[in-house]
Amino acid sequence: MADINIPDAPVLEGATHLHSGKVRDLYELPDGHLLMVASDRISIFDFVLDSTIPDKGEILTRMSLWWFDQLADLVPNHVVSTDVPDAVRGRAVVCERLDMFPVECVARGYLTGSGLLDYRATGEVCGIALPPGLVDGSRLPGPVFTPATKAELGEHDENVSYDAVARTIGEADAAALRDLTMAVYGRAESIARERGIILADTKLEFGRRADGVTVLGDEVLTPDSSRFWPAAEWQPGRTQPSYDKQIVRDWALSPASGWDRASGEAPPPLPPEVVERTRSRYVEAYELLTGLRW
């Protein structure tokens, strides 16, 4: 397990801290609702870095809220209010407490990342056979549902088959999550394409209300949970330019960082120029997708 090394969550008056993940801090409010706070932390290769990306938490929150609005007719979401304590205003939402499904719902329209690794090893992704000859960045014949297990902090999510999900949560719920995931991906892929951006893949999380309704939770369609590529620069057979933390990954793996990924040690702090370039990519993604100025 990687050393997560998450800083202490801020103390918020009237809120009880429940949990901290790589990026988000979760609190319980007196009325039973949850307060989800997006920090400026950034993680790569299952390490949370000592460096932060200014405004990242607010960018992620604003993007999620914008996307929730675009998807409102497809699936309800967990947001109750954006009226939050001043200390976390702009980067937090009040949300419903849900019974979360123990599965990462991933939709892929293009082959890259862990899907590419699986394909190279087996010719399949999550048990779905794909045509021969695909390369990094290839567009798939059609989008596919490629779920993964939810890993503990410091561990990797593991791709699993649809049948494995059905065995875990039942066939009806598995089918419902697959259909919702593909509907969300289809809507978002179309919106992004109109703005000159390819949505290569995305990861969603769903939960169930007490009344049995399935709800979209966590974050949605941000650069942390999705791969966004400039459509004009798409070129299969290589790593694609992207609107996310690829800048940080590339620097960490370069000789300039002096970091050995096999060492088990955390990457060093980021140079100021890498921090600023990363922030600029997040801002650019927000502005291009939403049409709003940061």
C-alpha atoms as one frame of an Amber mdcrd trajectory, in Angstrom:
protein
   0.000   0.000   0.000   1.252   3.479  -0.836   1.712   5.992   1.962  -1.280
   8.260   1.550  -0.087  10.981   3.952  -3.297  13.033   3.854  -3.085  16.294
   5.824  -5.512  16.806   8.685  -8.924  17.986   7.514  -9.896  21.508   8.597
 -12.061  21.813  11.696 -15.479  23.202  10.744 -17.746  24.440  13.496 -20.942
  22.401  13.738 -19.644  19.673  11.420 -18.194  16.299  12.407 -15.305  15.034
  10.303 -16.013  11.519   9.024 -13.416  10.679   6.414 -10.718  12.079   4.150
  -9.852  10.708   0.734  -7.120  11.665  -1.681  -8.874  14.908  -2.607 -12.102
  15.236  -0.586 -12.956  15.639   3.086 -16.356  14.431   4.289 -18.270  15.788
   7.281 -21.631  15.110   8.897 -23.931  18.048   9.635 -26.362  18.215  12.579
 -29.363  17.603  10.294 -27.878  14.328   9.029 -26.782  15.652   5.651 -23.167
  15.387   4.556 -20.738  18.179   3.713 -18.334  17.212   0.937 -15.290  19.464
   0.630 -12.939  19.363  -2.367  -9.382  20.264  -1.364  -6.513  21.497  -3.522
  -4.646  18.220  -2.949  -3.392  16.289  -5.939  -2.510  12.619  -6.150  -0.559
  10.545  -8.658   0.272   6.851  -8.641  -1.678   6.480  -5.369   0.429   9.090
  -3.563  -0.998  12.367  -2.278   1.675  14.960  -2.990   2.911  17.541  -0.526
   2.278  20.181  -3.189  -1.227  21.523  -3.843  -2.790  23.080  -6.960  -4.352
  26.478  -6.146  -8.112  26.700  -6.861  -8.313  23.008  -7.829 -10.976  22.187
  -5.234 -13.178  25.054  -6.357 -12.721  24.202 -10.036 -13.741  20.578  -9.409
 -16.783  21.667  -7.406 -17.965  24.190  -9.986 -17.496  21.692 -12.812 -19.449
  18.997 -11.002 -22.317  21.385 -10.287 -22.405  22.452 -13.946 -22.478  18.850
 -15.127 -25.139  17.856 -12.592 -27.338  20.501 -14.225 -26.671  19.103 -17.716
 -27.611  15.593 -16.539 -30.601  16.430 -14.360 -33.132  14.868 -16.747 -31.154
  11.602 -16.898 -30.461  10.911 -13.233 -30.977  12.741  -9.921 -27.861  13.834
  -8.029 -26.900  14.053  -4.380 -26.556  17.849  -4.075 -28.886  19.424  -1.507
 -27.375  22.904  -1.223 -24.320  25.039  -1.893 -24.935  27.025   1.310 -21.782
  25.948   3.159 -19.503  27.360   5.886 -17.476  30.402   4.812 -14.206  28.536
   5.330 -15.033  26.139   2.482 -17.325  28.311   0.377 -17.016  27.621  -3.328
 -15.417  24.209  -2.888 -18.016  22.320  -0.908 -21.583  21.073  -1.257 -24.188
  19.807   1.157 -25.329  16.419  -0.099 -27.611  13.537   0.724 -26.457  10.541
   2.700 -26.737   7.589   0.315 -26.117   3.868   0.460 -23.280   3.855  -2.082
 -22.898   0.972  -4.510 -19.485  -0.732  -4.060 -18.476  -0.284  -7.679 -16.732
   2.338  -9.782 -18.895   2.777 -12.879 -16.541   3.466 -15.772 -17.503   4.216
 -19.367 -14.853   4.168 -22.097 -15.131   5.475 -25.617 -11.401   5.302 -26.272
  -8.674   2.865 -25.314  -6.034   4.086 -22.857  -4.902   3.716 -19.256  -5.723
   0.479 -17.449  -8.042  -0.516 -20.280  -5.122  -0.428 -22.710  -3.019  -2.562
 -20.358  -5.794  -5.147 -20.095  -6.303  -5.146 -23.860  -2.599  -5.680 -24.547
  -2.590  -8.632 -22.148  -5.852 -10.319 -23.136  -7.483  -8.566 -26.099 -10.320
  -7.677 -23.744 -11.354  -5.010 -21.256 -13.468  -6.203 -18.325 -14.378  -9.336
 -20.257 -15.411  -7.399 -23.380 -13.558  -8.593 -26.488 -12.205  -5.735 -28.618
 -11.003  -5.766 -32.232  -7.326  -6.533 -32.903  -4.873  -3.798 -33.796  -6.035
  -1.096 -31.391  -3.411   1.279 -29.969  -3.187   3.893 -27.251  -5.905   6.460
 -27.967  -7.905   4.321 -30.421 -11.607   5.109 -30.601 -13.597   2.021 -29.716
 -16.304   0.696 -32.059 -18.773   1.914 -29.440 -18.615   3.018 -25.797 -18.287
   0.182 -23.282 -19.113  -0.219 -19.589 -15.941  -1.294 -17.784 -16.579  -1.326
 -14.029 -13.963  -1.511 -11.304 -13.865  -2.377  -7.638 -13.625   0.475  -5.138
 -10.179   0.193  -3.627  -9.098   1.232  -0.166  -6.908   4.325   0.089  -3.477
   3.561  -1.291  -4.656   0.592  -3.324  -5.531   0.404  -7.008  -9.080   0.047
  -8.285  -9.256  -3.246 -10.164 -11.160  -3.675 -13.401 -13.845  -6.369 -13.161
 -16.405  -7.900 -15.503 -20.057  -6.949 -15.641 -20.887 -10.460 -14.406 -18.759
  -9.862 -11.302 -20.728  -6.687 -10.562 -24.010  -8.540 -11.055 -22.902 -11.220
  -8.602 -22.011  -8.542  -6.054 -25.041  -6.238  -6.214 -27.590  -8.257  -8.185
 -28.489  -8.361 -11.867 -31.166  -5.653 -11.708 -28.945  -3.098  -9.996 -25.976
  -3.961 -12.213 -28.075  -3.401 -15.330 -29.445  -0.132 -13.952 -25.958   1.207
 -13.168 -24.671   0.158 -16.583 -27.568   1.872 -18.357 -27.214   5.072 -16.302
 -23.443   5.142 -16.813 -23.767   4.805 -20.569 -26.529   7.430 -20.711 -24.387
   9.916 -18.768 -21.340   9.180 -20.924 -23.355   9.581 -24.118 -24.730  12.965
 -23.048 -21.390  14.244 -21.769 -19.412  12.959 -24.750 -21.722  14.842 -27.094
 -21.511  18.077 -25.091 -17.713  17.868 -24.875 -17.346  17.105 -28.589 -19.344
  20.234 -29.462 -16.688  22.177 -27.561 -13.751  20.537 -29.318 -12.974  18.116
 -26.504 -12.921  14.315 -26.537 -14.267  12.600 -23.430 -12.143   9.445 -23.584
 -13.517   7.878 -20.429 -15.136   8.753 -17.124 -15.726   7.261 -13.701 -19.050
   7.660 -11.888 -20.352   6.688  -8.474 -23.967   5.978  -7.614 -25.873   5.465
  -4.396 -29.392   4.587  -3.332 -31.781   6.718  -1.349 -33.933   5.221   1.394
 -36.857   5.233  -1.067 -34.882   3.050  -3.499 -34.085   5.769  -6.060 -30.604
   5.556  -7.601 -28.692   8.828  -7.375 -25.486  10.135  -8.958 -23.029  11.069
  -6.209 -19.464  12.174  -5.492 -17.979  14.312  -8.284 -18.900  14.039 -11.942
 -17.027  14.647 -15.208 -14.092  16.571 -13.781 -10.459  16.267 -14.894  -9.901
  14.126 -11.797 -12.548  11.554 -12.725 -12.377  11.737 -16.529  -9.937  11.937
 -19.403 -10.519  15.006 -21.560  -8.413  15.378 -24.726  -8.211  18.270 -27.223
 -10.016  16.860 -30.270  -7.806  18.753 -32.723  -4.696  17.066 -31.295  -6.050
  13.505 -31.127  -3.581  11.080 -32.678  -3.905   7.356 -31.871  -0.687   5.515
 -31.140   0.679   7.870 -28.498  -0.167   9.401 -25.141  -2.723  12.120 -25.858
  -2.445  15.714 -24.620  -4.991  16.045 -21.842  -6.798  18.483 -19.579  -5.821
  16.884 -16.300  -2.882  16.062 -14.049  -0.893  14.320 -16.798   1.545  17.226
 -16.540   2.272  16.154 -12.962   2.617  12.475 -13.875   4.976  13.305 -16.741
   7.172  15.489 -14.537   7.299  12.875 -11.759   8.457  10.219 -14.242  11.026
  12.500 -15.898  14.712  12.713 -14.932  14.045  16.266 -13.711  12.139  14.985
 -10.675  14.849  12.593  -9.548  12.096  10.207  -8.415  12.219   6.453  -8.822
   8.683   5.077  -9.012   9.926   1.654  -7.925  11.399   3.048  -4.713   8.137
   3.050  -2.788   8.849   6.620  -1.720   6.473   9.492  -2.448   7.312  11.827
  -5.335   9.053  15.088  -4.366   7.254  18.455  -4.169   6.326  19.975  -7.507
   8.292  22.884  -8.962   6.280  26.140  -9.136   6.115  26.016 -12.938   4.541
  22.523 -12.886   1.996  23.707 -10.303   1.052  26.704 -12.457   0.848  24.690
 -15.700  -1.385  22.139 -13.980  -3.669  24.823 -12.570  -3.895  26.403 -16.033
  -5.033  23.095 -17.556  -7.785  22.703 -14.972  -8.950  26.270 -15.580  -8.838
  25.740 -19.348 -10.933  22.582 -19.062 -13.489  24.393 -16.918 -13.794  27.324
 -19.301 -13.924  25.269 -22.508 -16.504  22.806 -21.209 -18.825  25.152 -19.353
 -18.408  28.264 -21.509 -17.953  30.231 -18.286 -15.020  32.433 -17.345 -12.948
  31.499 -14.332
